[in-house]
């Protein structure tokens, strides 16, 4: 065989030379007459057995100035044509526009390597194969810095950086063009995947995206591990944005975003998210549209999340079911949990949702120190609480809170407490206004369970700790709540039925333990506990009678 034979390796050639020269007492030496390795040829990683395609062999220059879109695309195309391997981005700053990732390609960005999104909007183009209609939020656009369509076995890995230069896509004033020349839904995402399988993104830094950082649409078997996202340079900097994905597993990620840190829209199924940290101006886990089911989120730290860490919207024909949140630490958040509707005329379904081991302090939001522009806050964000807000004919079912300890900011007034007509639906949780409870407001819920729940306040609060409005089949065990002598009551029941309270405690002096309102109230039982700090155990109004409540010390 000739040395240039594609099937003839350097190692085999050396073995052949060694055998041929052994009888003559010669030592085999690698030949110097082999032709020089041509540019653009792949190299092989002996440890992994994979071919390596260094983008510099395809003409790329890491000088932070040269446009390297064609070079990177050429390396990816060659790797894909050769049935896969690793495309290497070595040390250096490589400016690129839109690039398409393809099947069986690993894009490896070395530790000192950076892909820098061009500040020229003309270097980006839409992936026409990605539709803009047909699923939730698809109309947000289909432009990616790196994108893939109907591909499989793709990996994007660090430890290097992808920098989107997002500030260049922010208009200086409303209506004015951005420095990049494009804005709105024409802006590029860091990573955009559509109908892909066996997708891995790991150990990479995603910085300053022009839009959402990682957007994954209708894809399955996705692993996200060790990703650091930092994007607070434009108003809708999402972190992760999933649309109708399944078998997704996220672990060890860190997100500082300006908008949704981890949105799950459309029909997302079989999702696990664990051991991550999140911070955002808007929300962390946001659900809406389609069918979201069989999802677990655990062992996460949420800090400085203004805009409700957990926000679930039951929209038209949607269903949210079998979702678990556990072992979450929330520091300096608003909300912190909101489950409600996006449509009254044709609502969806929400049931079997659990919150376990939630520890939080809810605060009045402040400006995020590292954001590049000022954020405005709404009244409902400033005086927030847990909201379970259904409507007649649409019951939120089997929602449970276990081992939940939350300290709220306080500051609710008697006027806030007097609110009875809470809006039935809203696109955002704050649009419901200020809820008439500082801890938990629940309306049109069935099978609601609270076990070992403690509500406290940092400043005086005149709203009740808990309001049940047309709630049925509820069990409260081990609720401890802060009261106020100037407040109307610690708890309020409005047309509530079949409610059992056991081992309830009032933590500070209060005028009344429970106010019962409405002629429909029935079968409310208070069994044991310590409500001695309340001046009176019960008061009745709006047609409620003493027969509605059974009190046993």
ABEGO torsion letter per residue (X at the ends): XBAABAABBAAAAAAAAAAAAAAAGBBBBBBAABBBBBBGBBBBBAAAGBBBBBAAAAGBBAAGABBAAAAAAAAAAAAAAAGEEBBBBBBEBBBBBBBBBBBGBBBBBBAABBBBBBABAAABBBBAABBABGBBGAAAEABBABBBBGBBGBBBBOABBBBAGAAAABBABBGBBBAAGBBEAABBBABBBBGBBGBBBBGBBBBGBABBABBBBGBBGBBBBGBBBBBAABABBBBBBBBGBBGBBBBGBBBBBABBABBBBEBBBGBBBBGBBBBBABBBBBBBEEBBBGBBBBGBBBBGBBGEABBBBBBBGBBBBGBBBBGBBBBGBBOABBBBBABAABBBBBBGBBBBGBBBBBBBBBBBAABABBBBBBAAAABBBBBBBBBBGBBBBGBBBBGBBBBBAEGBBAAAAABABBBABBABAAAAEBBABAABBBBGBBGBBBBGBBBBBABBBABBABBBBGBBGBBBBGBBBBBBAABABABBBBGBBGBBBBGBBBABBBABABBBBEAABBGBBBBEEBAAABABABBBBGGBBAAABBBBX
